[in-house]
């Protein structure tokens, strides 16, 4: 039986995400741009004693865990959860670089790789997590992902894809291509995500290019293509499902997890659709990670293990609308998004390797420049 569904939080957890901030922070936060690690390699590799060693200092997107799960953890272990929130990956890493101390953080895949390269994360011994087999034994992709070899410093939290959400009652059934965004019937009513990688990646896929290309000639083609979308474009916004619900958009680039929120908030969910385009849908995942300067890594390990319990995963899936790669919870998500089956992230989706990868500094700068041109119109 599915758990009682709590209403999702009012805004998308990415509503405040502004990847354009990378233009200002990209130089200092490039793949090689982290401040020196504050712990030695020996300290980074030291095993974590899994026990309560203090309250949990938690740093994540806002409203990204069901409050009842927090309460259950606090009651079981006799600790408090001290919450702080970030509004972008850049903001999260800036806080870590400034020396702020958190016990558990939630980087996306490419940012997890940067933190690992910068020796900013503690190793996580999977054998000390009782729930680890339900992740790594069931979802083989995450046993050795590209962003963290052997998942030595991370445990997957969510997985999601990007596609197109639209109003079926106004536009009818649409083709499953990114070029659908250019549909003349949607003139002036299309939104793109306010996210550099997502927008450039969408156009790259439409052109048959690598989703994370940093080649200047490729980027010139991408900016030219996006220029032709201007007549249809109303704006850039990360409140993807909100714009569909309030009528500002008839079509929007959208995260699969956010689209699931429509099911709980729309008066008639049947008037909405979601496609993962055939040219490819970008895939991403967020991870649990423990910073090297965490004061309470033992409590962080207990928290991760608690969060991975299937009953807690089901509650979180219902609360935030994003799937989580934990055995025994797949049906919960599939049932939640039954009207939008393409929201489901499969092993084939993961293996298609459409993650946004870290480029060289020159490539990242070129992507920043292209994004600036796209936003300027």
N, C-alpha and C positions, 0 to 999 in steps of 0.2 A: 504494500500500500504506500502511495506517495505521501510524504510529510505534508502537513498543513502549510500552505504557501503564504509566507509573509509578504506584504507588499514590498516591492523593491524600493530603494531609496529614491526620493524625488528626482535628483539630477543624475545624469550619467556620471560614473565615477571618473570619467575622463573629460567632463564638461570644461574643467579649467585647464586641461592639457593644452599647452601651446608649444609645439615643437619648434616654432619659429624662434623660440628662445635659444635654440642651438646656434643661431647665427651670432648671438652675443657671447655664448659660452663655449662654442665649439672648439676654439683654439685651446682653451685651458682644459677641456674635458675630452679631447680626442683620445684615441685608443692608447696612446702613450703619454697622455697628459695628466695622469693622476699625481698628486703629491706623494712623496715617498711613504711607504707603509710605515705605520707607527709601531709595528711589532717585527721581530726578527722572523726569519723563515722557520726557526725551531718553534717559536711561539705560535705561529700560524698553523703549523702541522700538529701541534700538541693535541692529544685526545681531550675531548670535552667530557667532564664528569657529569653524567646525566642525573641531576638532582636539583631540587629547589635551592637556588643560591641568591634569591632576592626577587623582588617584583619584576614583572616583564615590561620593558620599555619597547613599545611597538611603533613602527613607522611604516605607513602604507597609504594608499589612496583612501579618501574618506568613504565611510559606509561600505566597506568591502568585506566585512565579516558580520554574520548574523549576531546581533547583541546577545541572544540567548546562549550562543556558543562561548562568548567571552565570560558570561556569568557562570556557566558550567565549569570552565577552566579555573576561574577564581575560587569557586567553592571547593572543587576537588583538591586543589593544591594549596589553598590558603594564601594566595597572593593577590595583588592588585595588578591590573593591566593599565599601564600609563600610556595613553595614546597620543601620537602626533601624526599629522597627515602632510603629504606633499601634493603638489599639483602638477608635477612633471618629473620625468626621470632626471633631467638636468638639475632640478631643484633638490632632489633626493641626494644626488652625488655631491652637489655643492655643500650640503650639510655634513656629509661624511668627511669631505676634504677639509672642512673647517674644524674638524675634531669633535663634532657632536657625537654622543655615544648612544647607540640604540642596540637592543638585544636581538631584534629580528627586523629585517627589511625585505622588500619585495621588488627586486629589479626585473625588468623584462629581459628577454634572452640576450640581445646585443649588449645591454648594459651589465648583465651578469658577466659576460665575457670580459668587458672592460674592467670590472671590479676584480675578477680573478687575475687578469694580467697585471693589475696594479697591486696585487697581494693585499687586497683590502678585506678578504673574507676568510673566516675560519673553515677548516675542513670539517665535514659532517660525516661521521662514521655511520653508515647505513645499518650496520649490524646492531647498533644501539637504539634503533627506532623499531619498535615492535610492529608498526604498520608499514614499514618499508616494502615488504614483499607485495603488498597490494598495489603499490605503484610500479616498482621496477620489475616485479615478476609478471605483471599483466601488461604493462605498456613498455615494450622493449625499447622504443625510440629514446625514452628518457634515461635509460641505463647508461648511455654514452652519447649525450647530445653534443653538437658541434661547439656550443658555447661554453661547455664545462666538462672536460674529459672525465668520464666515469661518474658524472654528476658528483664530483668530489667535494664541491663547495655549495651545492644547491639541491633543492628538492622541488619538483614542479608543483605549482599552485593551481594555475588555470591554463587553458589553451583556448584560442579563439581565432577566427578568420575575419577577413574584410570582404564585403560584397556590396550589393545595391539593394536598398529598401525603397519601395515605391507604393503609391496609392493605386490599387487595382481598379477601384471604382471610377477613377478619373482617367487612367491610362490604359486599362485593360491588361491583358497578359503581354509581357515583354520578352524579347529575346534574351538569352543568357550570355550577353557580351558586355564588356566595359563600354563599347561604343553606343550602348543604349542610353548612356548619359547625354548623348548628342541628339536624342529624339526631339524633333521640332515641336511636338505637342507639350513638351515640358519647358518651353522657353520662359526664362526668367524665374523658374521655380525649382532649380536644382541647387543642392548644397554639396560641397566637398568637405571632407574632414579638415579641420584646421591642424594639419599634421604633415610635416615635410615629407617623411618617408612614405606615408600612405598616398599622398597625392602624386608625387613623382613616381612611386611604384605602380600606381594604377595606370598612368600614361605609358610607362615602360612596358607593362604587360600588354596593353592595347597595341603597342608597336612591335611586339615580339622580342623585346629586349629583356635583359636581366633585371629583376625587380629592384635590385640595389645598385644599379650601374652608377659609376662615378666618372665615366668617360665623357669628356666635354662635348664631343660630337653627338653622342647619344643624348646628352642633356639638352643640347640645342634642338634636337628633334622633339624631345619631350616638351620643352617650353613652347615650341611652335604649335604642337598639337593642342596643348592646353589653351593656347590663345584662341583657337577656333571654338572652344567650348564657352567662351565669354557670353555669347547671346543667351545661352541657357542658364548661366550661373547667377544665382542670387547672392551667394556668399560662401564663406568658409566658416564652419562651426563644428564643434565637437559634441554638441547636444544633438546627436543624430536622430534618435527616436523622438525627441521633443519637437523638432521641426516638422516631422511627419504628423505628430498628434495635433499640433496647434494650427496646421494648415499652411505654415510658411513654406513648406516643401511639398512637391508631389513626387520627388525622387531625391535620394541622398546616398552618398557613399556612407557605409555604416559598418560598425563592429557587430559581429554576430551576437555577442552577449547583450549588447544594448537593445538590439531588435527584440530580444525575448521579453523585455520590459513592456513592450506594446501589448502583450497578451494580458497583462494585469491592469493596464491603464486605459486601453481603448474601449469605447462603448461597443464597437463592432470590429473585432480583430480581423474578420474575414475580408475587410476591404484593403488589407495591407499584404504585400508580398516581399520576399527576400530571395535574391539569387547570389550564388557564388559563381562569378563569370567563368566561362569555359577557357579563357586565355590564362586563367590562374587566379586564385584568391590568396592574397598574402596571409601568412600564418604567423602567429606570435604566441608566446607563453610568458607568464609571470612566474617567478620562483620565490621560494623561501630561501633566505640567506642570513648568516650570522656574521656581522662585521668583526674585524680582528680586535677592535677595542671594546667589544661588548662587555659590560660589567657582569651580566648574568647569563652566560652562555648555557649553563645547565638548565635554567628555567626555559630558555629559548628552545632547547631540544625537546623538553617536555611539551611545550606548546605546539611545536611542529607535529609531534607524534599524536597529540590530542586532536589537532585539526585534521589529521589523516584518518581518524576513525570514521568508518562509513556513515554512521548516523549523523556525525557532524558535517561531513561532506555533503550529504543530502540536504541538510538545513541550509548550508551556504549556497548550494546550487539554486535552491528555491529563492533565496534572498537576493542574489546578485545576477542570476540569469546566465552565468558563465559555467561551462563544463569544467570538471576537474578530473585529471587522470588517475582515478582510484578505483580499483576493481570493486564491483558490486554497486556502483553508483551510476553506471552508464544508462540504465533504464530510466532513472529519475530524470536525467537531462533530456533524453529522447522524448519522454512523455511531456515534459515541460514545453518543448519546442516542436511538438508534433505538427502544428500548422506551418512551421518553417523548418522542414527537415534538413535544409542545406546549412543550418547553423551548426549541426553536429560536426565535430572535428574527428576525422578518422585517422587510422595509421597511414593510409594512403596520402591523406592531406599532409601529414607530417613529413613523410618521405619525399613528397614533391619538392621539398627544400625551397619554399618560397618565403623563408624568413628574411627579415631585413638584416644584412650583415654589416659589420664595421668595415669601413674602408680606410685607406691611408689618409693622412692629414690633407694632402692635396685633393683627394677624391671627396672627402667630407666638405672641404671648402668649396669645391665646385658644386656640390649639391646644395650648400647654403646659398650660393649665388643664384643658382637656378630657381630655388624656392623664393628668394627675394623678388626675382623677376616675375614669377607666376603670381605672387600676392599683389604686386604693384599693378599688374594688368597691362 
